[in-house]
Amino acid sequence: ACDTATVTLTIVASPNPVSPTTPAPATPSPLGQAATVPPREEFCNLVDGDCTVCAPYRSPDYCKEDESFPTLIQNRTKKFRKDPAGVTGEGYWFHYLEDKVAAYLLSADLNIPAPEVFCCVTNHDDLNDCLNTSIPTDVDGIVIKATNFHSSQGVYVLVEDPDPSKMGTIDLLTGAPMSYSDVVAALEFMQATKTIVEEFIGTELPIEYKFHVMNGEVAAIDVIADRGTDCPCYGVVDAEFQHRLDRFGCFEPAGMENVDIDTGCTSIDFTTGSRKAGPVKKDLYLCEDIPQPSACLLQEMTDIALKLAARIGVYMRVDMFVAGGKVYVQEYTTNHMNGLRHCAAKFDITTGCIDSCFLGRMYDEAGGLYGGTVTATPTKLTGFLDLSAKEQCDLLVGVPAPVHESSCDNATPVPRPF
C-alpha cells in the first residue's frame, strides 16, 4: 500500500514592481525551504475573477546562449524539423516521438503503461468505421488524436454527457457537446493525415505531471491541474516535489549574454517582465495550489521517466497522468513551449542570484545541440520516417497494450484542492 498523504503548495500574488536585475528583493527564501512557502509575490499578478491564479512575469533573461533553455530547444527543433534525415543519419531518433504512433510503440516496447490504442487510420471513412465498430463498450471514453499536429490541436476527449437527460458525448477539453461525426468532420476540415483513437481513463481530465529529464536526472516537473474547467492552472516543482521553481515567474531569452557588474549574477529584466505578465501559455496561469501525488506514485513516475530517458538518450519531457491511482504515460514532448519560455529558476543562497539558466546548463552538460547522446533505435522504429502514414499505422497491428504493473495499484486518486 502507498502513502497517499498530500501537500499543497501555496502562491500569493500581488503586482509589486522590482528592480530590472537579478538579485532578489527583500529577504529571499533559501532553496531548501519547505514546499508550503509561497512563490515570491513580486513576480506574479493576481488575476481578477473567481479563479485563485496569477499571471507570472515573463522576464527576459540574459543566459549564455548554450545555457538558455528556450534557445537550446529552438535550435534543436529547427534542426530536426529542417533536416530530419540528417538528424537520423547522426544516429538520433528522439524526433520520431513527436508522432504519437512512434510514442506508443516505444511505451509498448518498454512495457510502460499507456492508454490502449484502438485504431490508427489515414482517411476519414476509416476513422468513422473505427469509431462505430472498434470501441469497446466498457471504456470510460476515448481520445481522438490527429498525429500531424502539436499540443492539443486536433485532439478530442469524448465521454458520455453527464446530463442524463441528454444522449450523446461531450468533449472534455471544451465542455461542448460533440459527436463522433462532429469529430470526423472537424478533422477532415483540418486535413488530418493520420489519426489514432485511444482509451480515455476516468470521467474527468486528470492532473498532468510533465517530467523534464536530462542526463539521468529529473530537472523539474511541470504540473497542470483542472484542465477542462474554468480555472485550469500550471506550476513547476523540483524532482522531490519540495520546492516551487516558478516562484520568480517565467523567463524568455533576451538573445544575448549579460552579467550584472555589481552582483556577478546573470541579468534578468524583471521590469520588462512585469509589463509582459500574462499566462504561461494559452489559458494557463500559475496555480495557487498544486496537488502533490503520494510518495509511491511520485517514485513510480520518476522511475518511468528515468527509464524512458535512458532509452531515448537525449533531453525529453515525459508527460504522465494519474487515473484511478495508476500512472500512465501520455506523450513525449521534444519542443517544450515551442522554445518561447520556461518557468523554472533556483535561488542561490550563497551568491544571492536567481538562476534561471540552470535548465539550459543541465541540457548543455548532457550533450550540446541535442541534449544527450545517441542510443540504438528501437527495432519497431527503424526507418520510421521513411514509411507512409499507412505503413506507420500498420506498425501497431498486433502490438498488445502494455500491462500495468504497479506497487501503487491500491493508491487512491490524487485529491484536487480547488
C-alpha positions in Angstrom: 0.0 0.0 0.0 1.1 3.5 -0.7 1.1 6.6 1.5 -1.4 8.9 -0.1 -0.9 11.9 2.1 -0.7 15.1 0.1 1.0 18.5 0.4 -0.3 21.6 -1.3 1.9 24.5 -2.4 0.5 27.9 -2.0 1.2 31.0 -4.1 0.4 34.6 -3.0 0.2 37.2 -5.7 0.4 41.0 -5.8 1.6 43.3 -8.6 4.7 44.9 -7.0 7.4 46.1 -9.3 11.0 45.0 -8.7 14.4 46.1 -10.0 15.5 45.0 -13.5 18.5 43.0 -12.4 18.8 39.6 -10.8 19.2 40.0 -7.0 16.0 39.1 -5.3 14.3 41.9 -3.3 13.8 41.9 0.5 15.0 38.7 2.1 14.7 35.8 -0.3 14.0 32.4 1.0 16.8 29.8 0.5 16.4 26.9 -2.0 16.0 24.5 0.9 12.7 25.9 2.2 9.6 23.8 2.6 7.2 23.4 -0.3 4.4 25.2 1.6 6.2 28.6 1.4 4.7 30.6 -1.4 6.5 31.8 -4.5 7.6 35.3 -4.3 4.6 37.6 -4.5 6.6 40.3 -6.5 6.7 38.1 -9.6 3.0 37.2 -10.2 -0.1 39.4 -10.6 -3.4 38.2 -9.2 -5.9 37.5 -12.0 -9.3 39.1 -11.5 -12.2 36.7 -11.3 -13.3 33.6 -9.5 -10.0 31.7 -10.0 -7.2 31.7 -7.5 -4.5 32.0 -10.1 -1.9 34.6 -11.0 -0.2 35.9 -14.2 3.5 35.4 -13.9 6.1 37.9 -15.0 7.6 36.9 -18.3 11.0 38.3 -17.8 13.9 38.5 -20.4 16.9 36.7 -19.0 20.5 37.0 -20.3 21.8 33.5 -20.1 24.7 32.4 -22.2 23.4 31.0 -25.5 24.4 27.5 -24.6 22.7 27.8 -21.2 19.4 29.4 -22.4 16.9 26.5 -22.2 14.4 28.0 -24.7 17.2 28.8 -27.1 18.5 25.3 -26.9 15.0 23.9 -27.5 14.6 26.3 -30.5 17.9 25.3 -32.0 17.3 21.6 -31.7 13.7 21.8 -33.1 14.8 23.9 -36.0 17.5 21.3 -36.8 15.3 18.2 -36.8 12.3 20.0 -38.5 14.6 21.3 -41.3 16.7 18.2 -41.7 15.1 15.1 -40.0 17.0 12.7 -42.2 20.3 14.4 -41.2 19.5 14.0 -37.5 18.6 10.4 -38.1 21.9 10.0 -40.0 23.7 11.1 -36.9 22.1 8.2 -35.1 19.3 10.0 -33.2 15.7 9.0 -33.2 14.1 11.1 -30.5 12.4 13.3 -33.1 10.3 10.3 -34.1 8.5 10.6 -30.8 6.7 13.7 -32.0 4.5 11.2 -33.8 2.0 9.5 -31.4 2.3 6.2 -33.2 6.1 6.1 -32.5 5.5 7.2 -28.9 3.0 4.4 -28.3 5.4 1.8 -29.9 8.2 2.9 -27.5 5.9 2.7 -24.5 4.8 -0.8 -25.5 8.4 -1.9 -26.2 9.4 -1.0 -22.7 6.1 -2.1 -21.1 5.5 1.4 -19.9 1.8 1.9 -19.0 -0.1 3.9 -21.7 -3.7 4.1 -22.7 -4.6 1.4 -25.2 -4.8 2.4 -28.9 -7.9 1.0 -30.6 -7.1 2.1 -34.1 -4.9 4.1 -36.4 -6.3 5.4 -39.6 -5.3 7.6 -42.5 -8.6 8.6 -44.0 -11.9 9.8 -42.7 -14.0 6.9 -43.8 -11.8 4.5 -41.8 -12.0 6.8 -38.8 -15.8 6.8 -39.0 -15.7 3.0 -39.2 -13.4 2.7 -36.3 -15.5 4.9 -34.1 -18.6 2.9 -34.8 -17.2 -0.6 -34.7 -13.9 -0.8 -32.8 -14.6 0.9 -29.5 -15.2 -1.4 -26.5 -18.4 -0.8 -24.7 -16.9 -0.8 -21.2 -14.4 2.1 -21.6 -14.9 5.4 -19.8 -14.3 7.4 -23.0 -12.0 7.8 -25.9 -9.3 10.2 -27.1 -9.1 11.0 -30.8 -5.7 12.5 -31.8 -4.5 13.7 -35.2 -0.8 12.8 -35.2 0.4 15.6 -37.5 -0.4 18.5 -35.2 1.1 19.7 -31.9 -0.1 20.5 -28.4 -3.9 19.9 -28.1 -4.6 20.8 -31.8 -6.6 18.0 -33.4 -7.3 16.3 -30.0 -10.8 15.5 -28.7 -11.6 13.7 -25.4 -15.1 12.3 -25.7 -17.1 10.9 -22.8 -20.8 10.4 -22.2 -22.7 13.6 -21.4 -23.1 13.6 -17.6 -26.5 15.1 -18.0 -28.8 12.0 -18.1 -31.4 13.9 -20.0 -29.1 14.3 -22.9 -28.0 11.5 -25.2 -24.5 11.7 -26.7 -21.0 12.7 -25.9 -19.1 15.8 -24.8 -15.5 16.9 -25.4 -13.9 17.3 -22.0 -11.4 19.8 -23.4 -14.1 22.3 -24.3 -17.1 21.1 -22.3 -19.2 21.3 -25.5 -21.4 18.5 -26.9 -19.6 16.7 -29.7 -20.5 13.6 -31.6 -18.3 11.1 -33.4 -19.4 12.6 -36.7 -18.6 16.1 -35.5 -15.0 15.0 -34.8 -14.7 13.3 -38.2 -15.9 16.4 -39.9 -13.6 18.6 -37.9 -10.5 16.5 -38.7 -11.5 16.3 -42.3 -11.6 20.1 -42.4 -8.2 20.3 -40.7 -6.8 17.9 -43.3 -5.6 15.4 -40.7 -3.4 12.8 -42.4 -3.2 10.2 -39.6 -5.4 9.8 -36.6 -5.3 7.4 -33.6 -8.1 6.6 -31.3 -7.1 5.5 -27.8 -8.8 4.8 -24.4 -9.7 7.6 -22.1 -9.4 6.5 -18.4 -11.7 8.2 -15.9 -14.5 10.7 -16.1 -12.6 14.0 -15.9 -9.4 15.3 -17.3 -6.6 14.2 -14.9 -3.8 16.2 -13.3 -0.8 16.1 -15.7 2.8 15.7 -14.5 5.4 16.5 -17.0 9.0 15.4 -16.2 12.0 17.2 -17.7 14.7 14.7 -17.8 18.4 15.4 -18.6 21.5 13.3 -18.2 19.8 10.8 -16.0 18.2 13.3 -13.7 14.8 14.8 -13.3 15.4 18.5 -13.5 11.9 19.8 -13.0 8.3 18.7 -13.0 5.5 20.8 -14.7 2.1 20.2 -13.3 -1.2 21.1 -15.0 -4.4 20.9 -12.9 -8.1 21.5 -13.5 -7.8 21.4 -17.3 -11.3 21.5 -18.8 -12.7 23.7 -16.0 -13.0 27.5 -15.8 -9.7 27.6 -13.7 -7.0 25.5 -15.4 -3.6 26.2 -14.0 0.1 25.4 -14.2 3.0 25.1 -11.8 6.6 23.9 -11.7 8.3 22.0 -8.8 11.6 20.2 -8.2 12.1 16.5 -8.5 11.3 15.9 -4.9 8.1 17.9 -5.0 9.5 20.0 -2.2 10.2 23.4 -3.8 8.3 25.6 -6.3 10.6 26.5 -9.2 8.1 29.0 -10.6 8.5 31.4 -7.6 10.2 34.0 -9.8 7.7 33.8 -12.7 8.6 32.8 -16.3 11.6 33.6 -18.4 12.2 34.4 -22.1 15.6 34.6 -23.8 16.8 38.1 -24.3 19.1 37.0 -27.1 22.4 38.0 -25.6 24.5 37.3 -22.6 24.9 39.8 -19.8 26.2 39.7 -16.2 25.3 42.3 -13.7 28.5 44.2 -12.9 27.6 44.8 -9.3 26.5 41.3 -8.3 28.0 38.9 -10.8 24.6 37.4 -11.4 23.2 36.7 -14.8 20.9 39.6 -15.5 17.1 39.3 -15.6 14.9 42.2 -16.6 12.1 42.0 -14.2 10.8 45.4 -15.1 10.1 44.4 -18.6 8.8 41.1 -17.3 6.2 42.9 -15.1 4.9 44.7 -18.1 4.6 41.4 -20.0 2.9 39.5 -17.2 0.4 37.1 -18.6 -0.5 33.4 -18.9 2.2 30.8 -19.1 0.6 29.6 -22.3 -2.9 30.0 -23.8 -5.3 30.0 -20.8 -2.9 28.6 -18.2 -1.9 30.9 -15.3 0.1 29.9 -12.2 -1.7 27.8 -9.6 -2.3 28.9 -6.1 -2.3 25.2 -5.0 -0.5 22.3 -6.6 -1.7 18.9 -5.6 1.1 16.5 -4.7 0.9 12.8 -5.6 1.6 10.2 -3.0 5.2 9.3 -2.4 4.6 6.0 -4.0 3.1 7.5 -7.2 5.8 10.2 -7.4 8.5 7.5 -7.2 6.8 5.4 -9.8 6.6 8.4 -12.2 10.2 9.2 -11.5 11.3 5.7 -12.3 9.3 5.6 -15.5 10.7 9.0 -16.6 14.3 7.9 -15.9 13.8 4.6 -17.7 12.4 6.2 -20.8 15.0 9.0 -20.8 17.8 6.5 -20.6 16.4 4.6 -23.6 15.9 7.8 -25.6 19.3 9.2 -24.7 18.6 13.0 -25.1 16.5 15.6 -23.3 12.9 14.7 -23.3 9.8 15.9 -21.4 7.9 12.8 -20.4 4.2 13.6 -19.8 2.2 11.4 -17.5 -1.1 11.4 -15.7 -2.7 9.5 -12.8 -6.1 7.9 -13.1 -7.6 5.6 -10.5 -4.4 5.6 -8.6 -2.4 4.4 -11.6 0.3 6.1 -13.7 0.1 6.3 -17.4 2.4 7.9 -20.0 0.5 10.4 -22.1 3.1 11.5 -24.6 6.7 12.6 -25.2 7.5 16.2 -25.8 10.6 17.4 -27.6 9.7 21.0 -28.0 8.8 22.4 -24.6 6.6 25.5 -25.0 7.9 25.8 -28.6 11.1 27.3 -27.1 9.3 30.5 -26.2 9.8 30.5 -22.4 10.1 28.4 -19.3 9.1 29.0 -15.7 11.9 27.4 -13.6 14.5 29.1 -11.5 16.5 28.5 -8.4 17.7 30.9 -5.8 21.4 30.5 -4.8 21.7 31.3 -1.2 25.5 31.6 -1.4 25.6 34.2 -4.2 22.2 35.8 -3.8 21.5 35.2 -7.5 18.3 34.0 -9.1 19.4 31.3 -11.5 17.1 30.9 -14.5 19.8 29.3 -16.6 20.1 26.0 -14.7 17.9 24.0 -17.0 19.9 25.2 -20.0 23.1 24.4 -18.2 21.9 20.9 -17.5 20.9 20.4 -21.1 24.2 21.6 -22.4 26.2 19.4 -20.0 24.1 16.4 -21.1 25.2 16.8 -24.7 25.3 20.0 -26.7 22.8 20.5 -29.5 20.6 17.5 -28.9 20.9 17.5 -25.1 22.2 14.0 -24.8 23.9 11.1 -26.6 23.0 8.5 -29.3 21.2 5.3 -28.3 20.2 2.3 -30.5 17.0 2.9 -32.4 14.2 0.5 -31.3 13.6 -2.2 -33.8 10.0 -1.2 -34.4 11.1 2.4 -35.2 13.9 1.6 -37.6 13.2 3.7 -40.8 10.1 5.1 -39.3 10.3 8.4 -41.1 10.7 6.6 -44.5 7.3 4.9 -44.1 4.0 6.1 -45.4 1.3 7.1 -42.9 -0.5 3.8 -43.6 2.7 1.8 -43.1 3.3 3.7 -39.8 -0.2 2.8 -38.7 0.4 -0.8 -39.6 3.2 -1.0 -37.1 0.6 -1.0 -34.4 -1.0 -4.2 -35.6 -0.5 -7.0 -33.1 1.1 -4.7 -30.5 -0.5 -5.5 -27.2 -1.4 -2.8 -24.7 1.3 -2.5 -22.0 0.5 -4.4 -18.9 0.2 -2.1 -15.9 2.5 -3.3 -13.2 2.5 -1.0 -10.1 3.1 -1.2 -6.4 0.7 1.7 -6.1 -2.4 -0.1 -7.5 -4.3 0.4 -4.3 -3.5 4.1 -4.1 -6.4 6.5 -4.1 -6.7 9.1 -6.8 -4.8 12.3 -6.1 -7.1 14.8 -4.3 -7.9 18.1 -6.0 -7.8 21.0 -3.6 -9.7 23.6 -5.8 
